[in-house]
């Protein structure tokens, strides 16, 4: 339990049975609830990363990872850049297929292909995914990772992998401005459709241990726990 949050205003965090939260962090939901609303916080973080990337219609974009964050990024790209086609890769073929089918403008690709991209987002959560990202970003391109790898020795290869390519590199972790949370909620309310439902699975509370044990093999990008 954290006694203080990363930006203040909390006495403890969300995994507590009860929490004392600054009222400024609360947003009213004025539309029907659904499991997709659980994506609000990770989607807000993805929007922060997207703002940094400053995408252009001519950019060739690659998303590495079709898990929870990869799903959020694919959804955000479809919601805010409707004419932009992008590529997405994941080692879990069924998960990749579901996200690509929901996104419509996404093409599933293999990282074995030598294609380079102007903008690469690494959301794999793995060193191998980040390594692939450094190989697929074009010289002079932009690379953003949201993988939390600071506890590993991953950084040892990054400088050598990126220096001579003149790549702009970004580690994106938080959701930036608080307005991104409201923005994320609004996008889900306005742009979420039934075709995205297949990327989620909902499990009852007592099935949580089993769901956690098989999380990396699940064909769903995100598992939502129903505590009701």
N, C-alpha and C positions, 0 to 999 in steps of 0.2 A: 504494500500500500504506500502510495506517495502522499506525504503530508502536504506537499504543495505541488501544483501542476506546473507545466512548462511555461505557461504565461500568466500564472496567478489566478486567484478567484476560486480555487478549489481547496477543500480540506481533505478530500480523498478522491479516488478515481472510479471509473465506471464499473469495475468488477466487484465493488462493494455491494452489500445488500441494501445499503442506503447511502446517500451522498449529500453533502451540503454544497450546493452549486450556486454561483452568482447568477441571479435572474437574467442578467444580460446575455447569458449563453443559451437561453431557452428560446425556441422558435415555435410558434403556433402552427399546427397542421390543420388546414381547412379543407381537406379532401380525404377520401377514403384511405384508410390505412392498408398497407400491403407489405409483403416481405422486402420488396425492392427499396423501401425507405431506409432499410438498414445499410444501404450503400451511400447514404448521404455524406457521412464523414470521409470515407475513402475517396469518394468522387470529388469532394471539395479539395483534397490534397492533389488529385490528378489535375484539377482545373488550375491550381497554382503552378504546376509544372508546365501545363500547356501555355499559360500566359508567358512564362519565361521563353518558351520555344519560338514564339512569334511566327507561327506557321504562315506560309504563303501558298496560294493555290497551285503553284508550280513545284512545290517541294515533294520529293519522294520520301515517304514516311514508312518506317518499320517499327512495329511494336513487338517486343520480345517478352513473351509471357501472357498466358490467357487465364491466369488465376483471377483473384478478386480485383486487384489493381488493373490488370490487363483488360478485364471486362469493363471496368469503369472508364478506362481510357478509350476503348473502342466505342463505348456509348457516347462519351463526350465528343469524340471526333464526328460521329454521325449527327449529334445534336447541334453542334456549333459550326461544323465545317461540312455541310451536307453534300457539297460537290467534290470533296477531296477523297480520292481513293487511296487506300493504304494497305500495307502488307502486315501480316501478323504471324508469329511463329510460336510454337510450344511443343514440347516433347510428348505431351498428352494429346494424342490425335483426336480423340472424341471431344475433349474439352475445346480444343482448337476449332473443330468443325462446328460446334454449337455457337461459339462466339462469332465466327465468320458468317454463319447462316443468319444470325440475328442482325449483324451489322450491314449486310447487303453490299456495302462499298469496300469490304475488306477481302483481301485475297490471302488464303492460307499459303505459307511458303515454308520451305526447308532452309535451315541455316547452313546447309551444306552447299547451297548455290552461291556463286561468287558475287552476286549482285550487291552493289553499294547504294547507300541511301543518304539523302541530304540531312535527314533528321532521324535519329534512332532513340527510342525509349526502351530502357531496360527495366522491366518489371518482373523479372524471373525469380528474384530472391536467391540467386545462385551465382557462384563465381564463374561457372561455365557460361551462363547467360550474359554476364557482363563482359567476359572475354569475347564472346561472339559479337557483342555490340561494338566493341572497339575494332573488330575486323570488318564489320559491315558499314560503319559510318565512313562517308567519303572524305577525302582531304578537304579541309576548310568547312566541314559540316558541324552539326550540333549533336551532342550526345548527352542525354539526361538519364540518370539512374535513380530509381526509387527503391532499389534493393538495399536492405539494411545489413550490410556486410562489414560494419566497422569493427566487429569482434573477431575478424579473421585476418589473415595475412594478404588479403586480396590486393591491397594497394601496391604491393611490390611490383606488379607488372604494368600498372596503369601508366606511369610516366613514360616508360619506354614504348608502350603501345600507342600513345597519343601524341607525343611530342613532335615527331617528324611529320605528322599528318595535319598539324595546325588546327586541331579540333577544339571547339569550345565545349568544355565539359561542365556539367551541372549535377550536383547531388541535391535532390529535392526530397524533403522529409515531411515538412509540416504543410498546413493548408493556407499559409499566408494570411491574407486579410480575413476577418470574420465574415465579411460579405460573401466569401466563397461558399460558406455553409448554406446561406439562403439561396445563393445562385444554384448550388447543387440540388437542393430540394425542389426548386422551381423547375429545373431541367427534368428531374424525375417525374414530376407532376404533369409536365406538358409533353414530354417526348417519349416516355416509357410506353412500350406497347407489348402486346401479348407475345410477339415473337422473341422478346428478350427473356420471357419467363423460363424458357428451357435452359438458360444459363445458371439458374438458381435451383437449390434444393432446400426444402424446409424439413427439419427434423424435430421431434418432441424433445423436451428437456432430458428425459431419461435415456435418450439415445445418443447423448452428446459424447460419451467416451468412445463409442463405436465409430461415430462420425469423425472424431478427431484422429482416431487410429488409421483411418483410410483416407485422410484428407488429400494426400498427394496423388492418390490413384483415382479419386472421384472424377467423374465426367462433368460434374458441375463446377463452375468457376467459383462459386461462393455458397457456403452452407449457412443457412439462417436457422437459429435455434428459437423455437417457439416456447416461450416460458409461460404462456397463458393457460 
